[in-house]
């Protein structure tokens, strides 16, 4: 699923394709920019939001055991390993949103045969 976000007259597209992997592209009023590659392999498990400071934040899950958190610096993205699970545990369906200026992550964790809905506050001072 693609994400389109808008902030301060700028549109942002976050998408994943077989050819490009996971990428972010800005569309400022002055014209479009080149895509910024986040991950070279495609995935359907990613989510994006606009942080309290107006910058995009993105979580990407390249496999069932890792979730990465990307923060925009103004010209590129910083990548942080947010979660690692054991091989007997699967992470699924990350969703990122902002509440009261604090980024929140919700995801499913499967410890066969059970599922748990997990929550974590992330962003400034919460990593």
C-alpha positions as CSV (number, residue, x, y, z in Angstrom):
1,X,0.0,0.0,0.0
2,X,1.3,3.4,-0.9
3,X,1.3,6.4,1.5
4,X,0.8,10.0,0.4
5,X,1.4,12.6,3.1
6,X,1.1,16.4,2.9
7,X,2.7,19.0,5.0
8,X,3.6,22.7,4.4
9,X,2.7,22.7,0.7
10,X,4.8,19.5,0.0
11,X,3.5,16.1,-0.9
12,X,5.4,13.0,-0.1
13,X,5.0,9.5,-1.6
14,X,6.2,6.3,0.1
15,X,5.9,3.2,-2.0
16,X,7.5,-0.2,-2.7
17,X,8.0,-1.7,-6.1
18,X,9.9,-4.8,-7.4
19,X,12.2,-2.5,-9.4
20,X,12.9,0.2,-6.8
21,X,12.4,-1.4,-3.4
22,X,11.0,0.9,-0.7
23,X,11.4,4.6,-1.6
24,X,10.3,8.0,-0.6
25,X,9.7,10.8,-3.2
26,X,8.9,14.5,-2.4
27,X,6.8,16.7,-4.6
28,X,7.5,20.3,-3.6
29,X,5.6,23.2,-5.3
30,X,8.8,23.9,-7.3
31,X,8.8,20.5,-9.0
32,X,9.4,16.8,-8.3
33,X,12.5,15.4,-6.7
34,X,14.4,12.1,-7.2
35,X,13.3,9.2,-5.1
36,X,15.3,8.5,-2.0
37,X,15.9,4.7,-1.6
38,X,15.1,3.3,1.9
39,X,15.5,-0.4,1.2
40,X,16.5,-2.1,-2.1
41,X,14.2,-5.1,-1.7
42,X,10.5,-4.6,-2.0
43,X,8.1,-5.4,0.9
44,X,4.4,-4.8,1.7
45,X,5.1,-4.2,5.4
46,X,5.8,-0.5,5.9
47,X,4.0,2.5,7.2
48,X,4.6,6.3,7.2
49,X,3.5,9.4,9.1
50,X,4.4,13.0,9.5
51,X,6.1,13.7,12.8
52,X,5.3,16.5,15.2
53,X,8.1,18.5,13.6
54,X,6.6,18.1,10.1
55,X,9.3,15.6,8.9
56,X,8.4,12.2,7.6
57,X,9.0,9.1,9.6
58,X,8.8,5.6,8.1
59,X,8.9,2.1,9.5
60,X,9.9,-0.8,7.2
61,X,9.8,-4.5,7.9
62,X,12.1,-6.3,5.4
63,X,11.4,-9.7,7.0
64,X,9.4,-11.3,9.9
65,X,12.1,-10.6,12.5
66,X,13.2,-6.9,12.0
67,X,11.5,-3.5,11.9
68,X,13.6,-0.5,10.8
69,X,12.8,3.2,11.6
70,X,13.7,5.9,9.2
71,X,13.8,9.6,10.1
72,X,14.3,12.4,7.6
73,X,17.2,14.8,8.2
74,X,16.2,17.4,5.5
75,X,18.3,15.7,2.7
76,X,18.4,12.0,3.5
77,X,17.0,9.4,5.9
78,X,18.7,8.0,9.0
79,X,18.1,4.3,9.6
80,X,17.7,2.7,13.0
81,X,17.0,-0.9,13.9
82,X,13.9,-0.5,16.0
83,X,12.9,-4.2,16.8
84,X,14.5,-7.6,16.4
85,X,12.5,-10.7,17.3
86,X,13.6,-14.3,17.9
87,X,13.3,-16.7,15.1
88,X,10.3,-18.4,16.8
89,X,8.5,-15.1,16.8
90,X,7.1,-13.3,13.8
91,X,6.5,-9.5,13.5
92,X,3.6,-8.4,11.2
93,X,1.7,-5.4,9.9
94,X,3.6,-2.4,11.4
95,X,1.5,0.8,11.5
96,X,3.0,4.2,12.4
97,X,1.0,7.2,13.5
98,X,1.5,10.4,15.5
99,X,-0.5,11.3,18.6
100,X,0.1,14.5,20.5
101,X,3.4,15.0,18.6
102,X,4.8,11.6,19.6
103,X,5.2,8.9,17.0
104,X,3.6,5.6,17.9
105,X,4.1,2.1,16.4
106,X,1.6,-0.7,16.5
107,X,2.3,-4.1,15.2
108,X,1.3,-7.8,15.6
109,X,3.6,-10.3,17.1
110,X,3.0,-14.0,16.6
111,X,4.3,-16.6,19.0
112,X,2.7,-19.6,17.4
113,X,-0.2,-20.2,17.7
114,X,-1.0,-16.9,19.5
115,X,-1.0,-13.2,18.3
116,X,-0.3,-10.2,20.4
117,X,-1.1,-6.6,19.5
118,X,2.0,-4.6,20.5
119,X,2.5,-0.8,21.0
120,X,5.7,1.3,21.3
121,X,6.2,5.0,21.5
122,X,9.1,6.0,19.2
123,X,10.9,9.1,18.0
124,X,12.7,11.8,20.0
125,X,13.8,10.5,23.4
126,X,11.9,7.3,23.1
127,X,14.3,5.0,21.3
